[in-house]
Structure formats: C-alpha cells, structure tokens
C-alpha cells in the first residue's frame, strides 16, 4: 500500500504509474463487486426477467409471482420486492438465490409499489375496495400500517429526497395526493375528477417521475394522465400545474388502433440519471420521445416495439430500457445517440421495470 501522504512532493514517473494502477485496480474491483440488473416484470406471466446491461441479454429469471405488477429493490441490493395481483401479496426475493423468501398478505389487490430512500418501508398501492397504501416494514417483513389516500392507488412513488410518498390514483376526490413519509399525513392533492364523478377511470393518474433541485429536493413532477397523449408539469414547491406538453403527432395509419392502449396513450416516463433529459413513452405512436431539461424542448424520437409501457435507465446513463407490452420485448435506447440499439425478448406483457444493483 502506498503512503500517499508521505509521497507528496516526491512524485516520480514510477510512483505516478503505481498510483494510477492502484486506482484502476480499486475501481475495477468495486465494479466487479456489483451486478447491475434491469428487472423486467411480465404482467401476463409468473416470470420476472433479469437483464444484464453489460451484455444486453437476459441472465436470470424469478419464478412464482403470477400477475406481477410492481417492483422495488432494497438500497443495499440484498432483496427485491414484487406485488402479485393474483396472490394479493408482496413477495420478497433474495437476490443471491432469486428465490421467494416471504409472501406478505396485503389489504386487497395491489398495483405498483415503491420503496423509501433508506429502504425501511415499501409502499404498496392498493387498487381494490377503498384503495390506499399498505406500508411494509422491511425489517419485520410485515404490513405495519395502512394510509388512507381517499382513492384506489395505481402508482405510488417516493420522491428522490425520501421525504414524501406520492399516490397516483383512480377515483379519488383528488387523484394525485402527496404524503409526508415521516408522519403519513397528507401534504397536498391535485387533479379532482374532471366530470365530478369520482371513480371514473378517465381521471386516473398514470406514471410519474421527478427531477431535483441542487440540494436534492424535488423540483418538478412530470405526470401522465388518462386519455392524454402527453404529460403535465407540476411545480412541487408551489403545488400547482405549470405546463402541459402534448407528444408529437404521426399519421393516423401509423398509430395503433384506438382502444388498445387502455385509455393511456402515453404511459411510461423517466428522467435520465444525469438529470438533463426526460424520456416519454407513446403507446399510441410506438415511439419514445426525449425532451431537454429544464427547457422541455423536443430533442429526438425513437421508434420502439409495440405499446411501450415503462422505462428505466442503466446507472451510468448510457441506456434506457423500454418495456414493449404488446411485442413482448425490451427496446434498448442509446441515450446519447437517441436511437434503438437492440431489442431483448422477454415474457408475456412486459410492463413495469426498475434498475437494481446487487452487491
């Protein structure tokens, strides 16, 4: 081990080479100690696919989770969590064995899930009955409480700073509600039913993503709505919608048939790891669109598979992975080049996906 403190002022070409070699070896060891995986759910199957972004191939599978919907990863890479609509459970999977180690009963049929920044709690959106959020303690692996959100929760999200959990709902007095993760108390809510009829699926909130301020706090929310081919922009601090961006139009003969996209023509949205671009799926057009941040200027479009439904990114920001729900594959997009580089076959109806780092 080189004592760099004593070597200050006495750098020689040989010493510099030794320092560089030590640094490269250290970084290489760190990278090899981690396994990055794209976790791809397949909603019409009981199988979940694991993609290696180094080879762009499926390198593992998790079995036994029928109608798998939401996915989340423990920050330390030790576990994965999946909601099963068929079993009405949150299934806990060990990342070393890829086996289910616990099936946690839920209040009712779940949809998507999210995990707190510190990994202590998983929030499960309940899409049946009165809805709400089941809160799962990841230490005891048990449901410890339920948050009444006022509607059926389709997609929950913890904000990047971990301070809030956002519930995107169908059929609430307001269909987007924000709660404090420290107290479970409501902070603000938006999007009341457009026709005044609570429970109308027309008003459902679809996927949501965030960007951040310099201090890590939430800047904007980017929200997809039912029956809208685009997304809205919500100023988080001021608690209001500030923009509505419609996705580009293409000739009608190139679009998918009306009624095949479940009243969600735009479904799947995410901010790239460097925070400079926003990527938005269009089921209607079969494209993914890239917008600059913060300007929200369209910078490119990528033709992908049928019914792009969700997306995630490699941690280095090189690639986006788009789940194509009808063509049963995942499009890999080179972010810098704004082009598709390959498609990876998975199982039936791939939808939600996340990025996980196993250690």
C-alpha angles and dihedrals in degrees: 000000000000116000098223093183093061091042095059110121092016101077113151128179089258093050092048090052091050092050092049091048091050091050094049092048091049093049092045091051091049092051093046090050089061129065117202114206134180105220110211121190119207107206099197092049140056091234129094119199126220116207124197108217090203092066101016090230137118106259102171146012137211116212136196103047106112119200089007110195119164129033134194135169130217110245091237091054095239099116144025124208126208133179116223116203091191096053097032088228143119105234120209117209128194108228094213096056100021086223129133109253099176139016110202116200115233134207093253142326110332134214124183127353140204136193131223119252092251092045095237098119136032116205115211121199111226112211100182135072112351092349120210134140125296110210116213121198107221092204098055093027091224138115105260103176147350127231115214104221098174094244148041109289118225101168127015123187134186110219117246092256091052094235100112141033116213120208118204106198148184117222105006130137080250117016098211118051131174123210133189109245091211095056107013086231122142116256104180141333136207142183109049115195110292094220097036092248110120113215097037108138088214087080098051120134113232127192121340133195136179144215125203143228122240090269092054096255120133115276107176137356117218109207133190118209134202113266093011123111097213141021142273128232119225122195098223098201093047093039098225143107111258103174144013118206121196117205120239121278125235129191111292093238089062095053127090118258117280112256095032095094100061096242089300107103090167113042125158127043138173145165114235117244094257091055093232101107139040118211120204130188123221115200088181094057101027090234140114115221127207123211128187119241132257092004096054091216118156108249103170151341130224125200109223138166128303118301102357103211111171141001143201136177140234109251092246090057095237098117142032119207116212121194110220104205099195103036093047097230143098122242115217112211124198100223098203094046093038093223140113113255101181146341123234120209114229134160134293119317103350111203129144116043136174139184118244134183115210117204 
